[in-house]
Structure formats: C-alpha cells, structure tokens
Amino acid sequence: MRGRPRAALLFGALLVGGVLTVALAAPWIARSDPAEQHLASRLQGPSWAHPLGLDELGRDIYARMVYGARVSVAVGLSVVVLSGLVGTFIGAVSGFLGGRVDAVLMRMTDVFLAFPGILLAIALVAVLGPALRHVVIALVAIGWVSYARLVRGQVLQIREREFVEAARATGLSGGRTLWRHILPNVLPTLSVQASLGLAGAVLAEASLSFLGLGIQPPTPSWGAMINAGRGHLLDAPHVSLFPGLAILFTVMGLIFLGDALVDHLDPHQRSLLLEGRRRQG
C-alpha cells in the first residue's frame, strides 16, 4: 500500500515537472514561431517538419502548445497564490477570533458557495471583458473560498492545543501567536489544497478560453486551440486532440500529486481536507 502513494507522487511530479519545464523553456524548445502561418499546408497532419501538424491557419501546433503551456502555468500559479493569500487571511482571522467576526466571514463565504463556480467566473469575465488578468480575477473570486474554509477549520483545531496556550501564557500577542505557531501548522494541508487548486485553475482557464472569454488570439491557449479545431474533428482531429491531451495530462498529474500528498497528512488534517473537498463538490 505504501508503494502506491509513492508511485502516484512520482508520476504526478514527473507530469507537473514536465509541464513546468516546457513552460519555462518555451523559446528554446519551440521549433518555430507560434504565430507563423503556412496557409498552403493548413490542416496538414503530423510530419517530420511539424510533429503535431498544422492548424486551420497553417500554424505549428507543437509550437503553439509549448507557448500555451506558459499561459496555463501563469494563470494557474497566479490564481493559486492570490486565492491562497486571500483565503488564508480570511480563514485564519475567522477561526482565530471566532464570535461575530467568524459568523460574518463564514456567511460571506456561504454566499460565494451558493453560486456554481464556473458560472460565476463566466459572468465576471463577461462583465470585465476577455483578458488574461480578468480571467485571473474571476478565478480568484471563486477560488479563495475553499482556502478560507479549510484554514478556518485547521485554526479552530490548532488554537486549542497546548503549545498555543503556552504561547499565550507567555504574553505573546494574538497576531504573533497566529503567525508563529498556528499558520506554520496549516502549511502542509495548504500545500495539498494548492496542488488540487492548480488543477482546477488550469481546467477553468481552458474552459473560459474555449468559450472565447480567456486570453485572446493570436496568443496561444490550449482551450482556444480545442475550440478552433471543433469544425475539423472529422478531417483534421489532431487540431483539437493534442491540446486536449495536454490539458488531460497536466490536470491528471496535479491530481495524482495532490492525492499522494494527502496520504502524508495526519488523520485529522486528512479528514478535514476531504470534508472540504466534499463541500466543494
């Protein structure tokens, strides 16, 4: 049984590491300009010159997928970092102070939970306009809630432990107690939530780009590439197939990584994290 989590961790780390490497090294490993067009050879299948073929405008799909990885990684990391900061702050304050502050903050999170996440993101991007920064804002607006509820639950448990009581007895202020003694014990659970949140952000960005609400042409995006190939599923399926596989393996790698990390949490952290994931579902 111990070998299976290790295998999942290794498999997930390899997939995620591969995507990060491709995103960072895009200018060096792309074989051509992702915007360069070869109209005479449009919709050409995979060949030695173009390993993944050409799209409907004669652009190299391999080069566009490589640069599209940058968009997915940039959006995913931005959403996870910003959502984590906002959610951790709200959840930590709510759980540590309790009382009316806790009630008000948790009712606010319940309001956001009442809306389907992707529909709220679509509405926000539709109002703000299709752009990369607006996609990040929309996904942060729906992503912080899971971090807030998770951190609140952790803080409620940790604040009752003996070492926290000892810190208070020494005269340490509430803010320093929270920063030095409580939040460091929340980090393991947050790392798991971040890996799963990154998978959700990548998938959500691809969904918004597929609908035309994400990053705009000619900048490549995996979701927009799938949408561009919808009309050629019978005569040129490679246009949509390869970016779809890129999304599949990226999200699968992050989920494997997150599930493997769950097995390394203590039972209390694991049960709280799983309960939070059920609430989100």
BELPE-V270336 format. One record per residue. N is the residue number from 1. RES is the residue in three letters. PHI is phi in whole degrees, -180 to 180 (none if undefined). PSI is psi in whole degrees, 0 to 359 (none if undefined). BURIAL is # if it has 16 or more other ideal C-beta (glycine too) atoms within 10 Angstrom, else .. Layout:
N|RES|PHI|PSI|BURIAL  N|RES|PHI|PSI|BURIAL
//
This chain:
1|MET|none|327|.  2|ARG|-70|334|.  3|GLY|-72|329|.  4|ARG|-66|313|.  5|PRO|-61|324|#  6|ARG|-67|320|.  7|ALA|-65|319|.  8|ALA|-64|320|#  9|LEU|-64|316|#  10|LEU|-66|315|.  11|PHE|-63|314|.  12|GLY|-64|318|#  13|ALA|-64|322|.  14|LEU|-66|315|.  15|LEU|-65|312|#  16|VAL|-67|318|#  17|GLY|-62|323|.  18|GLY|-65|317|.  19|VAL|-65|317|#  20|LEU|-63|320|.  21|THR|-64|316|.  22|VAL|-62|317|#  23|ALA|-64|319|#  24|LEU|-74|326|.  25|ALA|-101|18|.  26|ALA|-52|314|#  27|PRO|-64|337|.  28|TRP|-95|334|.  29|ILE|-103|346|.  30|ALA|-71|135|#  31|ARG|-86|348|.  32|SER|-158|175|.  33|ASP|-71|128|.  34|PRO|-66|344|#  35|ALA|-99|355|.  36|GLU|-70|134|.  37|GLN|-110|142|.  38|HIS|-129|77|#  39|LEU|-61|330|.  40|ALA|-67|338|.  41|SER|-115|21|.  42|ARG|-56|143|#  43|LEU|65|16|#  44|GLN|-65|140|#  45|GLY|-74|179|.  46|PRO|-56|138|.  47|SER|-147|177|.  48|TRP|-65|320|.  49|ALA|-73|327|.  50|HIS|-133|91|#  51|PRO|-56|330|.  52|LEU|-112|9|#  53|GLY|87|187|#  54|LEU|-120|154|#  55|ASP|-92|193|#  56|GLU|-68|344|.  57|LEU|-108|10|.  58|GLY|77|24|#  59|ARG|-93|146|#  60|ASP|-70|119|#  61|ILE|-68|324|#  62|TYR|-60|312|#  63|ALA|-63|320|#  64|ARG|-69|325|#  65|MET|-68|321|#  66|VAL|-62|313|#  67|TYR|-74|332|#  68|GLY|-66|332|#  69|ALA|-61|326|#  70|ARG|-63|319|#  71|VAL|-64|313|#  72|SER|-62|316|#  73|VAL|-67|317|#  74|ALA|-63|314|.  75|VAL|-66|314|#  76|GLY|-59|312|#  77|LEU|-67|319|#  78|SER|-63|316|#  79|VAL|-65|317|#  80|VAL|-65|315|#  81|VAL|-65|311|.  82|LEU|-68|317|#  83|SER|-63|319|#  84|GLY|-63|318|#  85|LEU|-66|312|.  86|VAL|-65|311|#  87|GLY|-65|320|#  88|THR|-65|318|#  89|PHE|-62|310|.  90|ILE|-65|316|#  91|GLY|-66|321|#  92|ALA|-67|315|#  93|VAL|-64|317|#  94|SER|-63|312|#  95|GLY|-71|326|#  96|PHE|-78|319|#  97|LEU|-83|322|.  98|GLY|66|199|.  99|GLY|61|221|.  100|ARG|-67|324|.  101|VAL|-60|315|.  102|ASP|-62|316|#  103|ALA|-63|316|.  104|VAL|-66|313|.  105|LEU|-66|322|#  106|MET|-73|329|#  107|ARG|-68|327|.  108|MET|-66|318|.  109|THR|-67|326|#  110|ASP|-63|325|.  111|VAL|-62|316|.  112|PHE|-69|325|#  113|LEU|-69|339|#  114|ALA|-71|340|.  115|PHE|-99|138|.  116|PRO|-59|128|.  117|GLY|-56|309|#  118|ILE|-67|326|#  119|LEU|-68|322|.  120|LEU|-66|320|#  121|ALA|-64|318|#  122|ILE|-61|317|#  123|ALA|-64|317|.  124|LEU|-65|315|#  125|VAL|-67|324|#  126|ALA|-63|324|.  127|VAL|-76|315|.  128|LEU|-77|331|.  129|GLY|106|148|.  130|PRO|-71|116|#  131|ALA|-166|157|.  132|LEU|-61|314|#  133|ARG|-66|328|.  134|HIS|-72|327|#  135|VAL|-63|316|#  136|VAL|-62|315|#  137|ILE|-60|315|#  138|ALA|-64|318|#  139|LEU|-73|329|#  140|VAL|-68|322|#  141|ALA|-62|332|#  142|ILE|-103|347|#  143|GLY|-92|337|#  144|TRP|-69|337|#  145|VAL|-62|316|#  146|SER|-64|322|#  147|TYR|-67|320|#  148|ALA|-63|313|#  149|ARG|-67|322|#  150|LEU|-66|312|#  151|VAL|-65|320|#  152|ARG|-58|312|#  153|GLY|-60|319|#  154|GLN|-65|316|#  155|VAL|-64|320|#  156|LEU|-59|324|#  157|GLN|-76|314|#  158|ILE|-71|327|#  159|ARG|-66|344|#  160|GLU|-93|0|.  161|ARG|-79|162|.  162|GLU|-64|322|.  163|PHE|-69|333|.  164|VAL|-73|318|#  165|GLU|-62|322|.  166|ALA|-65|320|.  167|ALA|-64|320|#  168|ARG|-66|323|.  169|ALA|-66|333|.  170|THR|-80|358|.  171|GLY|93|10|.  172|LEU|-68|136|#  173|SER|-66|162|.  174|GLY|-62|319|.  175|GLY|-63|316|.  176|ARG|-69|324|.  177|THR|-62|316|#  178|LEU|-64|317|#  179|TRP|-73|317|.  180|ARG|-88|328|.  181|HIS|-117|334|#  182|ILE|-98|307|#  183|LEU|-60|320|#  184|PRO|-58|331|.  185|ASN|-81|350|#  186|VAL|-91|341|#  187|LEU|-57|318|.  188|PRO|-58|316|#  189|THR|-68|323|#  190|LEU|-64|325|#  191|SER|-65|324|.  192|VAL|-68|313|#  193|GLN|-62|326|#  194|ALA|-66|319|#  195|SER|-66|320|#  196|LEU|-72|324|#  197|GLY|-67|327|#  198|LEU|-65|320|#  199|ALA|-62|316|#  200|GLY|-65|323|#  201|ALA|-68|319|#  202|VAL|-62|315|#  203|LEU|-67|320|#  204|ALA|-68|320|#  205|GLU|-62|318|#  206|ALA|-63|321|#  207|SER|-65|315|#  208|LEU|-66|321|#  209|SER|-67|324|#  210|PHE|-60|323|#  211|LEU|-84|359|#  212|GLY|84|13|.  213|LEU|-105|1|#  214|GLY|-97|215|#  215|ILE|-64|141|#  216|GLN|-96|152|.  217|PRO|-59|152|.  218|PRO|-91|6|.  219|THR|-62|127|#  220|PRO|-74|141|#  221|SER|-142|139|#  222|TRP|-60|318|#  223|GLY|-65|317|#  224|ALA|-67|326|#  225|MET|-66|321|#  226|ILE|-64|318|#  227|ASN|-63|321|#  228|ALA|-65|334|#  229|GLY|-94|3|#  230|ARG|-60|325|.  231|GLY|-81|0|.  232|HIS|-127|28|#  233|LEU|-65|334|.  234|LEU|-91|321|.  235|ASP|-97|337|.  236|ALA|-148|68|#  237|PRO|-65|341|.  238|HIS|-64|337|#  239|VAL|-63|321|#  240|SER|-97|333|#  241|LEU|-63|310|#  242|PHE|-69|315|#  243|PRO|-64|328|#  244|GLY|-64|320|#  245|LEU|-66|324|.  246|ALA|-62|316|#  247|ILE|-64|317|#  248|LEU|-59|309|.  249|PHE|-71|327|.  250|THR|-66|311|#  251|VAL|-66|319|#  252|MET|-63|318|.  253|GLY|-63|318|#  254|LEU|-67|322|#  255|ILE|-68|317|#  256|PHE|-60|318|#  257|LEU|-64|315|#  258|GLY|-65|317|#  259|ASP|-65|325|#  260|ALA|-68|322|#  261|LEU|-69|330|#  262|VAL|-59|323|#  263|ASP|-67|343|.  264|HIS|-94|357|.  265|LEU|-81|157|#  266|ASP|-74|163|.  267|PRO|-56|322|.  268|HIS|-67|316|.  269|GLN|-65|321|#  270|ARG|-65|316|.  271|SER|-65|322|.  272|LEU|-68|319|#  273|LEU|-65|316|#  274|LEU|-65|324|.  275|GLU|-66|320|.  276|GLY|-63|322|#  277|ARG|-68|325|#  278|ARG|-67|322|.  279|ARG|-64|320|.  280|GLN|-66|323|.  281|GLY|-67|none|.
//
